[in-house]
Amino acid sequence: MLKRLQISDFRSVNIDIRPSPTLNYIVGGNGSGKSSILEALHYLSFARSFRASSADKMIKKGASGFIIRAEIEKDGMLHQIAIQRKKSITQVLHQGNKSSFSKIAAIFPSLFVDSHSYRCYFSQPQFRRRLLDWLVFHVKPCYMASVRRYMGALRHRNAGLKVDGGLAPWERLMASEASEILMCRKAVYSQMDSLGIVAQFPFMANVGLQYTEGFSSSIGFMAALDAVRYKDKALGRTTIGPHVADWVLKSEGEHLPDILSQGQLKSAYLSLIILHQMRMLKSGIQPCVLIDDLLAELDNTNSREILNQLLLSDGQYFVSSISMPDFAVLPRGEVFHVDRIIL
């Protein structure tokens, strides 16, 4: 749980706030800095921005760098973390000592939704894989080490395919790590599947999560590689494996963008995030939920249904909005007006 947040020279933002342990609304007009506050929280948790490709682009104009400080309570312990970016160098601190983004991510896990992320989910398989990897990373601590080893071997195999080099050592390593990756993913997926998509809207009644492994596990990874070797050499890249796995929301086999409106797609994606939250909570992990511009594409009824479903689980939420939330419609929470908290 985030107890205190201090931001200095991050875009236009300089703040020092103590948020509510439950629901927090960040309210402000266009360009006021409300999304920048969520962006700073996103950077703490994901080690990247959801808007900028470079951390230097997040430094306030005229400033030499930015710093984000947070006090986070986890498992009865208060963690003090800080991330500073200056002269194109990023420093990560935990309890005053040098640390890493992966350590911070484990301390401050979060889930994020904005109008861009749900569109990416329904259009980009690599985004869906990253979402899957993020979930498995938190509930299976050894998972990312296998992913890194697999991806390293994959790069070497792809290089070998282009020059007709030796592939066998890299394929053996890929096969070993692919087995571990598949086992972790399938374990998480089966648990997600048993939880089921929360069908709080009529159009979600037949929606389910479908997972494809990226290769035929029934014949084994090495045999699958043998079957596509000539094709891979012609293309100069590896066409099967965990790196092309996919998991996507479908309704009776149909892709949702073919049958749903933009507002319904965003609601469907938010339902998937709720499913992620439920799975993490089952592992004793309480993610912070970040929603940038909740009301975009959603009417008050759908926004209320989504927030009420989220709030069924204990957790901390940050929701940005252009306008003051109507508490006659939306759940009551702490409101931070950006123009009143900027230092």
C-alpha positions as CSV (number, residue, x, y, z in Angstrom):
1,M,0.0,0.0,0.0
2,L,1.3,3.4,-1.0
3,K,1.5,5.6,2.2
4,R,3.2,8.7,0.8
5,L,4.2,9.9,-2.7
6,Q,6.7,12.7,-3.4
7,I,7.4,13.7,-7.0
8,S,10.0,16.4,-8.0
9,D,10.4,17.8,-11.5
10,F,8.7,14.9,-13.2
11,R,7.1,16.6,-16.2
12,S,5.2,19.5,-14.7
13,V,4.6,17.7,-11.3
14,N,6.0,18.6,-7.9
15,I,3.8,17.0,-5.2
16,D,3.9,15.5,-1.7
17,I,0.7,13.6,-0.9
18,R,-0.5,10.9,1.5
19,P,-3.2,8.9,-0.4
20,S,-6.1,7.0,0.9
21,P,-5.6,3.3,1.4
22,T,-8.6,2.6,-0.8
23,L,-9.9,4.8,-3.7
24,N,-8.1,7.9,-4.8
25,Y,-9.4,10.2,-7.6
26,I,-6.8,12.5,-9.3
27,V,-8.8,15.3,-10.9
28,G,-7.7,18.0,-13.3
29,G,-8.1,19.5,-16.7
30,N,-6.2,18.6,-19.9
31,G,-2.5,19.2,-19.4
32,S,-2.8,19.8,-15.6
33,G,-0.6,16.9,-14.7
34,K,-3.1,14.3,-13.5
35,S,-1.9,11.6,-15.9
36,S,1.7,12.5,-15.0
37,I,1.1,11.4,-11.4
38,L,-0.2,8.1,-12.7
39,E,2.8,7.9,-15.0
40,A,5.2,8.3,-12.1
41,L,3.4,5.5,-10.3
42,H,3.6,3.4,-13.4
43,Y,7.3,4.1,-13.7
44,L,7.8,2.9,-10.1
45,S,6.1,-0.3,-10.8
46,F,6.9,-1.1,-14.4
47,A,10.3,0.6,-14.9
48,R,8.9,2.4,-18.0
49,S,6.4,5.1,-18.9
50,F,3.1,4.5,-20.6
51,R,3.7,7.6,-22.7
52,A,7.4,8.3,-23.2
53,S,10.0,6.1,-24.9
54,S,12.9,7.7,-22.9
55,A,13.1,8.6,-19.2
56,D,14.8,11.8,-20.1
57,K,11.6,13.0,-21.8
58,M,9.9,12.9,-18.4
59,I,12.2,15.5,-16.9
60,K,10.6,18.9,-16.4
61,K,11.7,21.4,-18.9
62,G,14.7,23.4,-17.5
63,A,15.3,20.9,-14.6
64,S,18.4,18.7,-14.4
65,G,16.5,15.6,-13.5
66,F,13.5,14.1,-11.7
67,I,13.1,12.1,-8.5
68,I,10.1,9.9,-7.3
69,R,10.0,8.9,-3.7
70,A,7.5,6.6,-2.1
71,E,6.7,5.0,1.2
72,I,5.1,1.6,0.7
73,E,3.7,-0.6,3.4
74,K,4.1,-4.3,2.5
75,D,3.8,-7.3,4.8
76,G,3.9,-5.2,7.9
77,M,7.1,-3.4,6.8
78,L,7.6,0.2,5.6
79,H,9.7,0.4,2.5
80,Q,11.2,3.6,1.4
81,I,12.0,3.6,-2.3
82,A,13.3,6.3,-4.7
83,I,14.0,6.5,-8.4
84,Q,16.2,9.4,-9.7
85,R,16.9,10.2,-13.3
86,K,19.8,12.7,-13.9
87,K,22.2,13.1,-16.8
88,S,20.7,10.1,-18.6
89,I,21.5,7.9,-15.6
90,T,18.8,6.2,-13.5
91,Q,19.4,5.4,-9.8
92,V,17.1,3.1,-7.9
93,L,17.2,3.1,-4.1
94,H,15.5,0.9,-1.5
95,Q,15.9,1.8,2.2
96,G,18.7,4.2,1.1
97,N,20.7,1.5,-0.6
98,K,21.2,0.9,-4.3
99,S,18.5,-1.5,-5.7
100,S,16.9,-2.6,-8.9
101,F,13.7,-2.1,-10.8
102,S,12.7,-5.8,-10.3
103,K,13.1,-5.4,-6.5
104,I,10.9,-2.3,-6.6
105,A,8.3,-4.0,-8.9
106,A,8.0,-6.8,-6.3
107,I,7.4,-4.3,-3.5
108,F,5.0,-2.1,-5.5
109,P,3.1,-4.4,-8.0
110,S,0.4,-2.6,-10.0
111,L,-2.1,-3.0,-12.8
112,F,-2.7,-0.3,-15.3
113,V,-5.4,0.7,-17.7
114,D,-5.8,3.6,-20.1
115,S,-7.5,4.1,-23.5
116,H,-4.2,3.1,-25.2
117,S,-3.6,-0.1,-23.3
118,Y,-6.9,-1.7,-24.1
119,R,-6.5,-0.9,-27.8
120,C,-3.0,-2.4,-27.7
121,Y,-4.3,-5.6,-26.0
122,F,-6.8,-6.2,-28.8
123,S,-4.4,-5.4,-31.6
124,Q,-0.9,-6.4,-30.5
125,P,0.1,-10.0,-29.5
126,Q,3.4,-8.7,-28.1
127,F,1.4,-6.5,-25.7
128,R,-0.7,-9.5,-24.6
129,R,2.4,-11.6,-24.0
130,R,3.9,-8.8,-21.9
131,L,0.7,-8.6,-19.8
132,L,0.9,-12.4,-19.3
133,D,4.6,-12.2,-18.4
134,W,3.9,-9.4,-15.9
135,L,1.3,-11.6,-14.1
136,V,3.4,-14.7,-14.1
137,F,6.5,-12.8,-12.9
138,H,4.6,-11.8,-9.7
139,V,3.1,-15.2,-8.9
140,K,6.0,-17.4,-10.1
141,P,9.2,-15.7,-8.9
142,C,11.6,-17.9,-10.9
143,Y,9.8,-17.3,-14.1
144,M,11.6,-14.2,-15.5
145,A,15.0,-15.9,-15.2
146,S,13.8,-18.6,-17.6
147,V,12.3,-16.0,-19.9
148,R,15.7,-14.1,-20.0
149,R,17.7,-17.3,-20.7
150,Y,15.2,-18.3,-23.4
151,M,15.3,-14.9,-25.1
152,G,19.1,-14.9,-25.1
153,A,19.2,-18.3,-26.7
154,L,16.5,-17.2,-29.2
155,R,18.7,-14.3,-30.3
156,H,21.6,-16.6,-30.9
157,R,19.5,-19.0,-32.9
158,N,18.1,-16.3,-35.0
159,A,21.6,-15.0,-35.7
160,G,22.7,-18.6,-36.6
161,L,19.7,-18.9,-39.0
162,K,20.9,-15.9,-41.0
163,V,24.5,-17.3,-41.5
164,D,23.8,-21.0,-41.5
165,G,25.6,-21.3,-38.1
166,G,25.5,-23.9,-35.4
167,L,22.0,-24.1,-33.9
168,A,22.1,-27.2,-31.7
169,P,23.5,-25.6,-28.4
170,W,20.9,-22.8,-28.6
171,E,18.1,-25.1,-29.4
172,R,18.8,-27.3,-26.4
173,L,18.9,-24.3,-24.1
174,M,15.7,-22.9,-25.7
175,A,14.0,-26.3,-25.2
176,S,15.0,-26.5,-21.5
177,E,13.7,-23.0,-20.8
178,A,10.6,-23.3,-23.0
179,S,9.5,-26.2,-20.8
180,E,9.8,-24.1,-17.6
181,I,8.1,-21.1,-19.2
182,L,5.2,-23.3,-20.5
183,M,4.7,-24.9,-17.1
184,C,4.6,-21.6,-15.3
185,R,2.2,-20.0,-17.9
186,K,-0.1,-23.0,-18.0
187,A,-0.3,-23.1,-14.2
188,V,-1.3,-19.4,-14.0
189,Y,-3.7,-19.7,-17.0
190,S,-5.5,-22.7,-15.6
191,Q,-6.0,-20.9,-12.3
192,M,-7.2,-17.8,-14.2
193,D,-9.6,-20.0,-16.2
194,S,-11.0,-21.5,-13.1
195,L,-11.7,-18.0,-11.7
196,G,-13.5,-17.0,-14.8
197,I,-14.1,-13.6,-16.4
198,V,-16.4,-11.5,-14.3
199,A,-19.5,-11.1,-16.4
200,Q,-20.9,-7.9,-14.9
201,F,-22.2,-6.8,-18.3
202,P,-24.6,-8.7,-20.6
203,F,-22.1,-8.7,-23.5
204,M,-19.5,-10.4,-21.3
205,A,-21.7,-13.5,-20.8
206,N,-19.9,-15.7,-23.4
207,V,-16.5,-14.0,-23.2
208,G,-13.5,-16.2,-22.2
209,L,-9.8,-16.2,-22.1
210,Q,-8.1,-18.4,-24.7
211,Y,-4.4,-19.3,-24.5
212,T,-2.2,-20.7,-27.3
213,E,1.3,-22.0,-26.4
214,G,3.2,-20.9,-29.5
215,F,4.2,-24.5,-30.5
216,S,2.7,-28.0,-30.3
217,S,3.7,-29.2,-26.8
218,S,2.2,-32.6,-27.7
219,I,5.2,-33.4,-29.9
220,G,7.8,-31.5,-27.8
221,F,9.8,-28.3,-28.5
222,M,12.8,-29.9,-30.3
223,A,10.5,-31.8,-32.7
224,A,8.5,-28.6,-33.3
225,L,11.7,-26.8,-34.1
226,D,12.8,-29.6,-36.5
227,A,9.5,-29.3,-38.3
228,V,10.0,-25.6,-39.1
229,R,13.8,-25.5,-39.6
230,Y,13.8,-24.9,-43.3
231,K,11.1,-22.3,-43.0
232,D,13.0,-20.6,-40.2
233,K,16.2,-20.5,-42.3
234,A,14.4,-19.0,-45.2
235,L,12.9,-16.3,-43.0
236,G,15.9,-15.8,-40.8
237,R,13.9,-16.0,-37.6
238,T,12.4,-18.6,-35.2
239,T,8.7,-18.9,-35.9
240,I,7.5,-21.1,-33.1
241,G,8.1,-21.0,-29.3
242,P,6.9,-19.2,-26.1
243,H,7.9,-15.9,-27.7
244,V,4.9,-16.2,-30.1
245,A,2.4,-17.5,-27.6
246,D,-0.9,-15.6,-27.2
247,W,-3.8,-15.3,-24.9
248,V,-6.8,-13.2,-25.8
249,L,-10.4,-12.5,-24.9
250,K,-12.9,-14.0,-27.3
251,S,-16.6,-14.6,-27.4
252,E,-17.5,-18.1,-28.7
253,G,-14.4,-18.0,-30.9
254,E,-14.9,-14.5,-32.3
255,H,-12.5,-11.7,-31.8
256,L,-14.1,-9.0,-29.6
257,P,-13.1,-6.0,-31.8
258,D,-15.3,-7.6,-34.5
259,I,-18.4,-7.5,-32.4
260,L,-18.0,-4.9,-29.6
261,S,-18.0,-1.1,-29.4
262,Q,-15.0,0.8,-28.1
263,G,-16.7,1.3,-24.7
264,Q,-17.5,-2.4,-24.5
265,L,-13.9,-3.3,-25.4
266,K,-12.6,-1.1,-22.6
267,S,-15.0,-2.7,-20.2
268,A,-13.9,-6.2,-21.4
269,Y,-10.2,-5.2,-20.8
270,L,-11.0,-3.8,-17.4
271,S,-12.8,-7.2,-16.6
272,L,-9.5,-8.9,-17.6
273,I,-7.6,-6.6,-15.2
274,I,-10.0,-7.6,-12.4
275,L,-9.2,-11.2,-13.2
276,H,-5.5,-10.4,-12.9
277,Q,-6.2,-8.7,-9.6
278,M,-8.1,-11.8,-8.3
279,R,-5.3,-14.1,-9.4
280,M,-2.6,-12.0,-7.7
281,L,-4.7,-11.7,-4.5
282,K,-4.9,-15.5,-4.4
283,S,-1.1,-15.6,-4.2
284,G,-1.1,-13.0,-1.4
285,I,-0.1,-10.1,-3.7
286,Q,-2.1,-7.0,-3.4
287,P,-1.6,-4.9,-6.6
288,C,-2.2,-1.1,-6.8
289,V,-4.7,-0.5,-9.6
290,L,-4.0,2.6,-11.8
291,I,-6.8,3.8,-14.2
292,D,-6.0,6.8,-16.4
293,D,-9.1,8.6,-17.6
294,L,-11.7,6.1,-16.5
295,L,-14.6,8.0,-18.0
296,A,-13.1,8.0,-21.6
297,E,-15.3,5.7,-23.7
298,L,-17.5,4.7,-20.7
299,D,-20.7,6.1,-19.4
300,N,-21.4,6.6,-15.7
301,T,-23.2,3.3,-15.4
302,N,-20.4,1.3,-16.8
303,S,-17.8,3.3,-14.8
304,R,-19.7,2.6,-11.6
305,E,-20.0,-1.1,-12.4
306,I,-16.3,-1.4,-13.1
307,L,-15.3,0.5,-9.9
308,N,-17.7,-1.4,-7.7
309,Q,-16.4,-4.7,-9.0
310,L,-12.8,-3.6,-8.4
311,L,-13.7,-2.4,-4.9
312,L,-15.0,-5.8,-3.9
313,S,-11.4,-6.7,-3.3
314,D,-9.3,-5.0,-0.8
315,G,-6.8,-2.8,-2.5
316,Q,-5.6,0.7,-3.4
317,Y,-6.8,2.5,-6.5
318,F,-5.8,5.6,-8.3
319,V,-8.2,6.9,-10.9
320,S,-7.7,10.0,-13.0
321,S,-10.6,12.1,-14.3
322,I,-11.1,15.4,-16.0
323,S,-14.1,16.3,-13.9
324,M,-15.0,15.9,-10.3
325,P,-16.5,12.5,-9.7
326,D,-20.3,12.4,-9.1
327,F,-20.5,10.5,-5.8
328,A,-24.2,10.0,-6.4
329,V,-23.1,7.7,-9.3
330,L,-19.5,6.6,-8.6
331,P,-18.0,5.2,-5.4
332,R,-16.8,7.7,-2.8
333,G,-13.1,8.2,-2.5
334,E,-10.4,10.7,-1.7
335,V,-10.1,13.5,-4.2
336,F,-6.9,15.2,-5.1
337,H,-7.3,18.3,-7.3
338,V,-4.1,18.7,-9.2
339,D,-4.2,22.5,-9.2
340,R,-4.3,22.3,-5.3
341,I,-1.5,19.7,-4.7
342,I,1.2,21.0,-7.1
343,L,3.9,22.5,-5.0
